[in-house]
Amino acid sequence: MTFRGAVTTFSASLGVVPLAAHVLSPVPPSVPLSNRAVSVKTMAA
């Protein structure tokens, strides 16, 4: 996990897409995500 610019902004590498989708699935829509994170998150839906 790497913090970027502020304590509340970070990036993380989880290694595999299914794990990333699982981790992102409970993130509320009000939390801004990168385009890649959004595409991975929709895989969990």
C-alpha distance matrix in Angstrom:
0.0 3.8 6.7 9.6 13.1 13.1 11.6 11.8 10.2 6.6 5.5 4.2 6.8 9.1 11.8 14.8 16.0 17.7 14.8 12.8 16.1 16.6 13.4 14.2 17.9 18.2 16.5 19.6 21.1 21.0 17.2 16.8 15.0 15.0 18.0 16.1 14.4 17.9 19.5 17.3 17.8 21.6 21.7 21.1 24.0
3.8 0.0 3.8 6.3 9.8 10.4 9.7 10.6 8.5 5.3 5.2 6.3 9.1 12.1 14.5 17.5 18.4 20.5 17.9 15.5 18.6 19.5 16.2 16.4 20.2 20.4 18.1 20.7 21.8 21.1 17.3 16.4 14.9 14.6 17.8 16.5 15.2 18.6 20.5 18.9 19.5 23.1 23.6 23.5 26.1
6.7 3.8 0.0 3.8 6.6 6.6 6.2 7.5 5.7 4.1 6.4 8.8 12.2 15.0 17.8 20.4 20.8 22.8 20.2 17.5 20.2 21.0 17.5 17.1 20.7 20.4 17.7 19.8 20.7 19.4 15.7 14.9 14.2 14.4 18.0 17.4 16.0 19.0 21.4 20.2 20.4 23.9 25.0 24.7 26.9
9.6 6.3 3.8 0.0 3.8 5.7 7.4 8.3 5.4 5.2 7.2 10.5 13.7 16.9 19.3 21.7 21.6 24.0 21.9 18.8 21.1 22.5 19.2 18.2 21.7 21.7 18.5 20.2 20.4 18.9 15.4 13.8 13.2 12.9 16.4 16.4 15.6 18.3 20.7 20.2 20.6 23.8 25.2 25.4 27.4
13.1 9.8 6.6 3.8 0.0 3.8 7.1 8.4 6.5 8.1 10.8 14.2 17.4 20.5 23.0 25.3 25.1 27.4 25.3 22.1 24.2 25.5 22.2 20.8 24.2 23.7 20.3 21.4 21.4 19.3 16.1 14.5 14.9 14.8 18.3 19.0 18.2 20.4 23.2 23.1 23.1 26.2 28.0 28.1 29.8
13.1 10.4 6.6 5.7 3.8 0.0 3.8 5.4 5.3 7.9 11.3 14.5 18.1 20.7 23.6 25.8 25.5 27.4 25.0 21.9 23.8 24.7 21.1 19.9 23.0 22.0 18.7 19.6 20.0 17.7 14.6 13.9 14.8 15.7 19.4 20.2 18.6 20.7 23.7 23.4 22.9 26.1 28.0 27.7 29.2
11.6 9.7 6.2 7.4 7.1 3.8 0.0 3.8 5.7 7.4 11.1 13.6 17.3 19.4 22.7 24.9 24.8 26.2 23.5 20.8 22.8 23.1 19.4 18.7 21.7 20.4 17.4 18.6 19.8 17.6 14.5 14.6 15.4 16.8 20.6 20.9 18.8 21.0 24.1 23.2 22.4 25.8 27.5 26.7 28.4
11.8 10.6 7.5 8.3 8.4 5.4 3.8 0.0 3.8 6.5 10.2 12.7 16.5 18.3 21.7 23.4 22.8 24.0 21.6 18.6 20.2 20.5 16.9 15.7 18.5 17.1 13.9 14.9 16.0 13.8 10.7 11.1 12.3 14.2 18.0 18.5 16.1 17.9 21.2 20.5 19.3 22.6 24.6 23.7 25.1
10.2 8.5 5.7 5.4 6.5 5.3 5.7 3.8 0.0 3.8 7.2 10.4 14.0 16.3 19.4 21.1 20.5 22.2 20.1 16.8 18.6 19.5 16.1 14.7 17.9 17.2 13.9 15.2 15.7 14.0 10.5 9.7 10.0 11.2 15.0 15.4 13.5 15.6 18.7 18.2 17.6 20.8 22.7 22.3 23.9
6.6 5.3 4.1 5.2 8.1 7.9 7.4 6.5 3.8 0.0 3.8 6.8 10.4 12.9 15.9 18.0 17.8 19.7 17.3 14.3 16.6 17.6 14.2 13.3 16.9 16.8 13.9 16.1 16.9 16.0 12.2 11.3 10.3 10.9 14.5 14.0 12.2 15.0 17.6 16.5 16.4 19.9 21.2 20.9 23.0
5.5 5.2 6.4 7.2 10.8 11.3 11.1 10.2 7.2 3.8 0.0 3.8 7.0 9.9 12.5 14.6 14.6 16.9 14.8 11.7 14.3 15.8 12.8 12.1 15.9 16.6 14.1 16.8 17.4 17.2 13.4 12.2 10.0 9.6 12.8 11.5 10.0 13.4 15.3 14.0 14.6 18.1 18.9 19.0 21.4
4.2 6.3 8.8 10.5 14.2 14.5 13.6 12.7 10.4 6.8 3.8 0.0 3.8 6.3 9.2 11.6 12.2 14.3 11.8 9.3 12.5 13.6 10.8 11.2 14.9 15.9 14.2 17.5 18.6 19.0 15.3 14.6 12.0 11.8 14.3 12.1 10.4 14.1 15.4 13.2 14.0 17.7 17.7 17.5 20.5
6.8 9.1 12.2 13.7 17.4 18.1 17.3 16.5 14.0 10.4 7.0 3.8 0.0 3.8 5.6 8.4 9.7 12.2 10.1 8.1 11.8 13.1 11.1 12.0 15.5 17.3 16.2 19.6 20.5 21.5 18.0 17.1 14.0 13.2 14.9 11.9 10.9 14.6 15.0 12.4 14.0 17.4 16.7 16.8 20.2
9.1 12.1 15.0 16.9 20.5 20.7 19.4 18.3 16.3 12.9 9.9 6.3 3.8 0.0 3.8 5.9 7.7 9.2 6.6 5.8 9.6 10.3 8.9 10.7 13.7 15.7 15.4 19.1 20.4 21.9 18.6 18.4 15.3 15.0 16.3 13.1 11.5 14.8 14.9 11.6 13.0 16.3 15.0 14.6 18.2
11.8 14.5 17.8 19.3 23.0 23.6 22.7 21.7 19.4 15.9 12.5 9.2 5.6 3.8 0.0 3.8 6.9 9.1 7.6 7.7 11.1 12.2 11.8 13.4 16.2 18.6 18.5 22.1 23.2 24.9 21.7 21.1 17.7 16.7 17.4 13.8 13.1 16.4 15.6 12.4 14.6 17.3 15.4 15.7 19.4
14.8 17.5 20.4 21.7 25.3 25.8 24.9 23.4 21.1 18.0 14.6 11.6 8.4 5.9 3.8 0.0 3.8 5.7 5.6 6.4 8.8 10.3 11.0 12.5 14.5 17.4 17.8 21.3 22.2 24.5 21.7 21.1 17.7 16.8 16.8 13.1 12.5 15.1 13.7 10.3 12.6 14.8 12.4 12.8 16.5
16.0 18.4 20.8 21.6 25.1 25.5 24.8 22.8 20.5 17.8 14.6 12.2 9.7 7.7 6.9 3.8 0.0 3.8 5.5 5.0 6.0 8.6 9.8 10.3 12.0 15.3 15.7 18.9 19.4 21.9 19.4 18.9 15.3 14.6 14.1 10.5 9.8 11.9 10.2 6.7 9.2 11.1 8.7 9.6 13.2
17.7 20.5 22.8 24.0 27.4 27.4 26.2 24.0 22.2 19.7 16.9 14.3 12.2 9.2 9.1 5.7 3.8 0.0 3.8 5.5 5.1 6.2 8.7 9.9 10.5 13.9 15.1 18.3 19.3 22.1 20.0 20.1 16.9 16.9 16.5 13.3 11.9 13.2 11.8 8.1 9.3 10.9 8.0 7.6 11.3
14.8 17.9 20.2 21.9 25.3 25.0 23.5 21.6 20.1 17.3 14.8 11.8 10.1 6.6 7.6 5.6 5.5 3.8 0.0 3.8 5.4 5.1 6.2 8.6 10.0 12.6 13.8 17.4 18.9 21.3 18.9 19.3 16.4 16.7 17.2 14.1 12.0 14.0 13.4 9.6 10.2 12.8 10.7 9.4 13.1
12.8 15.5 17.5 18.8 22.1 21.9 20.8 18.6 16.8 14.3 11.7 9.3 8.1 5.8 7.7 6.4 5.0 5.5 3.8 0.0 3.8 5.4 5.1 6.1 8.5 11.2 11.4 15.0 16.1 18.3 15.7 15.7 12.6 13.0 13.6 10.6 8.3 10.7 10.6 7.0 7.6 10.8 9.6 8.9 12.4
16.1 18.6 20.2 21.1 24.2 23.8 22.8 20.2 18.6 16.6 14.3 12.5 11.8 9.6 11.1 8.8 6.0 5.1 5.4 3.8 0.0 3.8 5.5 5.2 5.9 9.5 10.3 13.3 14.3 17.1 15.1 15.4 12.5 13.2 13.2 10.7 8.2 9.2 8.9 5.3 4.8 7.5 6.3 5.1 8.6
16.6 19.5 21.0 22.5 25.5 24.7 23.1 20.5 19.5 17.6 15.8 13.6 13.1 10.3 12.2 10.3 8.6 6.2 5.1 5.4 3.8 0.0 3.8 5.5 5.3 8.0 9.9 13.2 15.1 17.8 15.9 17.1 14.7 16.1 16.6 14.3 11.3 12.3 12.5 9.1 7.7 10.1 9.0 6.3 9.4
13.4 16.2 17.5 19.2 22.2 21.1 19.4 16.9 16.1 14.2 12.8 10.8 11.1 8.9 11.8 11.0 9.8 8.7 6.2 5.1 5.5 3.8 0.0 3.8 5.7 7.0 8.0 11.7 14.0 16.0 13.6 14.9 12.8 14.5 15.8 13.8 10.4 12.0 13.1 9.9 8.4 11.8 11.5 9.2 12.0
14.2 16.4 17.1 18.2 20.8 19.9 18.7 15.7 14.7 13.3 12.1 11.2 12.0 10.7 13.4 12.5 10.3 9.9 8.6 6.1 5.2 5.5 3.8 0.0 3.8 5.7 5.4 8.9 10.5 12.7 10.5 11.6 9.5 11.5 12.7 11.3 7.6 8.6 10.3 7.9 5.5 9.1 9.9 8.2 10.2
17.9 20.2 20.7 21.7 24.2 23.0 21.7 18.5 17.9 16.9 15.9 14.9 15.5 13.7 16.2 14.5 12.0 10.5 10.0 8.5 5.9 5.3 5.7 3.8 0.0 3.9 5.6 8.2 10.0 12.9 11.7 13.4 11.8 14.1 14.6 13.6 10.1 9.8 11.2 9.0 5.7 8.0 9.0 6.2 7.4
18.2 20.4 20.4 21.7 23.7 22.0 20.4 17.1 17.2 16.8 16.6 15.9 17.3 15.7 18.6 17.4 15.3 13.9 12.6 11.2 9.5 8.0 7.0 5.7 3.9 0.0 3.8 6.1 9.1 11.4 10.6 13.2 12.6 15.6 16.8 16.2 12.5 12.2 14.3 12.5 9.1 11.3 12.7 9.9 10.3
16.5 18.1 17.7 18.5 20.3 18.7 17.4 13.9 13.9 13.9 14.1 14.2 16.2 15.4 18.5 17.8 15.7 15.1 13.8 11.4 10.3 9.9 8.0 5.4 5.6 3.8 0.0 3.8 6.6 8.3 6.8 9.4 9.3 12.6 14.3 14.3 10.5 10.3 13.2 12.0 8.8 11.4 13.5 11.5 12.0
19.6 20.7 19.8 20.2 21.4 19.6 18.6 14.9 15.2 16.1 16.8 17.5 19.6 19.1 22.1 21.3 18.9 18.3 17.4 15.0 13.3 13.2 11.7 8.9 8.2 6.1 3.8 0.0 3.8 5.4 5.8 9.0 10.1 13.7 15.2 16.0 12.6 11.4 14.6 14.3 10.8 12.5 15.3 13.5 12.9
21.1 21.8 20.7 20.4 21.4 20.0 19.8 16.0 15.7 16.9 17.4 18.6 20.5 20.4 23.2 22.2 19.4 19.3 18.9 16.1 14.3 15.1 14.0 10.5 10.0 9.1 6.6 3.8 0.0 3.8 5.4 7.4 8.8 12.2 13.1 14.7 11.9 9.7 13.1 13.8 10.6 11.5 14.9 14.0 13.0
21.0 21.1 19.4 18.9 19.3 17.7 17.6 13.8 14.0 16.0 17.2 19.0 21.5 21.9 24.9 24.5 21.9 22.1 21.3 18.3 17.1 17.8 16.0 12.7 12.9 11.4 8.3 5.4 3.8 0.0 3.8 6.3 9.2 12.7 14.4 16.4 13.7 12.1 15.8 16.5 13.7 15.0 18.4 17.5 16.7
17.2 17.3 15.7 15.4 16.1 14.6 14.5 10.7 10.5 12.2 13.4 15.3 18.0 18.6 21.7 21.7 19.4 20.0 18.9 15.7 15.1 15.9 13.6 10.5 11.7 10.6 6.8 5.8 5.4 3.8 0.0 3.8 6.3 10.1 12.5 14.0 11.1 10.6 14.3 14.6 12.2 14.4 17.4 16.6 16.6
16.8 16.4 14.9 13.8 14.5 13.9 14.6 11.1 9.7 11.3 12.2 14.6 17.1 18.4 21.1 21.1 18.9 20.1 19.3 15.7 15.4 17.1 14.9 11.6 13.4 13.2 9.4 9.0 7.4 6.3 3.8 0.0 3.8 7.0 9.5 11.6 9.5 9.0 12.8 13.7 12.1 14.1 17.2 17.2 17.5
15.0 14.9 14.2 13.2 14.9 14.8 15.4 12.3 10.0 10.3 10.0 12.0 14.0 15.3 17.7 17.7 15.3 16.9 16.4 12.6 12.5 14.7 12.8 9.5 11.8 12.6 9.3 10.1 8.8 9.2 6.3 3.8 0.0 3.8 6.5 7.9 5.8 6.1 9.6 10.3 9.4 11.8 14.4 14.8 15.7
15.0 14.6 14.4 12.9 14.8 15.7 16.8 14.2 11.2 10.9 9.6 11.8 13.2 15.0 16.7 16.8 14.6 16.9 16.7 13.0 13.2 16.1 14.5 11.5 14.1 15.6 12.6 13.7 12.2 12.7 10.1 7.0 3.8 0.0 3.8 5.4 5.1 6.3 8.7 9.9 10.4 12.5 14.6 15.9 17.0
18.0 17.8 18.0 16.4 18.3 19.4 20.6 18.0 15.0 14.5 12.8 14.3 14.9 16.3 17.4 16.8 14.1 16.5 17.2 13.6 13.2 16.6 15.8 12.7 14.6 16.8 14.3 15.2 13.1 14.4 12.5 9.5 6.5 3.8 0.0 3.8 5.5 5.1 6.3 8.7 9.8 10.8 12.9 15.0 15.9
16.1 16.5 17.4 16.4 19.0 20.2 20.9 18.5 15.4 14.0 11.5 12.1 11.9 13.1 13.8 13.1 10.5 13.3 14.1 10.6 10.7 14.3 13.8 11.3 13.6 16.2 14.3 16.0 14.7 16.4 14.0 11.6 7.9 5.4 3.8 0.0 3.8 5.4 5.1 6.2 8.5 10.0 11.0 13.2 14.9
14.4 15.2 16.0 15.6 18.2 18.6 18.8 16.1 13.5 12.2 10.0 10.4 10.9 11.5 13.1 12.5 9.8 11.9 12.0 8.3 8.2 11.3 10.4 7.6 10.1 12.5 10.5 12.6 11.9 13.7 11.1 9.5 5.8 5.1 5.5 3.8 0.0 3.8 5.4 5.1 5.9 8.6 10.0 11.1 12.9
17.9 18.6 19.0 18.3 20.4 20.7 21.0 17.9 15.6 15.0 13.4 14.1 14.6 14.8 16.4 15.1 11.9 13.2 14.0 10.7 9.2 12.3 12.0 8.6 9.8 12.2 10.3 11.4 9.7 12.1 10.6 9.0 6.1 6.3 5.1 5.4 3.8 0.0 3.8 5.5 5.0 6.2 8.8 10.3 11.0
19.5 20.5 21.4 20.7 23.2 23.7 24.1 21.2 18.7 17.6 15.3 15.4 15.0 14.9 15.6 13.7 10.2 11.8 13.4 10.6 8.9 12.5 13.1 10.3 11.2 14.3 13.2 14.6 13.1 15.8 14.3 12.8 9.6 8.7 6.3 5.1 5.4 3.8 0.0 3.8 5.5 5.3 6.7 9.4 10.4
17.3 18.9 20.2 20.2 23.1 23.4 23.2 20.5 18.2 16.5 14.0 13.2 12.4 11.6 12.4 10.3 6.7 8.1 9.6 7.0 5.3 9.1 9.9 7.9 9.0 12.5 12.0 14.3 13.8 16.5 14.6 13.7 10.3 9.9 8.7 6.2 5.1 5.5 3.8 0.0 3.8 5.5 5.3 7.2 9.5
17.8 19.5 20.4 20.6 23.1 22.9 22.4 19.3 17.6 16.4 14.6 14.0 14.0 13.0 14.6 12.6 9.2 9.3 10.2 7.6 4.8 7.7 8.4 5.5 5.7 9.1 8.8 10.8 10.6 13.7 12.2 12.1 9.4 10.4 9.8 8.5 5.9 5.0 5.5 3.8 0.0 3.8 5.3 5.5 7.1
21.6 23.1 23.9 23.8 26.2 26.1 25.8 22.6 20.8 19.9 18.1 17.7 17.4 16.3 17.3 14.8 11.1 10.9 12.8 10.8 7.5 10.1 11.8 9.1 8.0 11.3 11.4 12.5 11.5 15.0 14.4 14.1 11.8 12.5 10.8 10.0 8.6 6.2 5.3 5.5 3.8 0.0 3.8 5.3 5.2
21.7 23.6 25.0 25.2 28.0 28.0 27.5 24.6 22.7 21.2 18.9 17.7 16.7 15.0 15.4 12.4 8.7 8.0 10.7 9.6 6.3 9.0 11.5 9.9 9.0 12.7 13.5 15.3 14.9 18.4 17.4 17.2 14.4 14.6 12.9 11.0 10.0 8.8 6.7 5.3 5.3 3.8 0.0 3.8 5.5
21.1 23.5 24.7 25.4 28.1 27.7 26.7 23.7 22.3 20.9 19.0 17.5 16.8 14.6 15.7 12.8 9.6 7.6 9.4 8.9 5.1 6.3 9.2 8.2 6.2 9.9 11.5 13.5 14.0 17.5 16.6 17.2 14.8 15.9 15.0 13.2 11.1 10.3 9.4 7.2 5.5 5.3 3.8 0.0 3.8
24.0 26.1 26.9 27.4 29.8 29.2 28.4 25.1 23.9 23.0 21.4 20.5 20.2 18.2 19.4 16.5 13.2 11.3 13.1 12.4 8.6 9.4 12.0 10.2 7.4 10.3 12.0 12.9 13.0 16.7 16.6 17.5 15.7 17.0 15.9 14.9 12.9 11.0 10.4 9.5 7.1 5.2 5.5 3.8 0.0
